[in-house]
Amino acid sequence: MAIFNRKKPTAFWQEPPFRPTDLAQLYQYAIDCAGREDGVGMMRSGWAIYRKAGLHAHQAGNFLRDGY
């Protein structure tokens, strides 16, 4: 049955804003989002940084908290 084969949709903040290859690019994108008060972009960037480098790298925790 199709009911049991459905995948759970990914939350918007768990999808990175782009395919990051360099953490510095992702960090710069998050800083730009902070400048234009884009909370969704900050959360998505913070989550991607967290997954790649950890909570305390490149202010990932700040982007997650401030984006919320």
Secondary structure as UniProt FT lines:
FT   TURN            2..5
FT   HELIX           12..14
FT   HELIX           23..35
FT   TURN            36..37
FT   HELIX           39..53
FT   TURN            55..56
FT   TURN            58..59
FT   HELIX           60..67
//
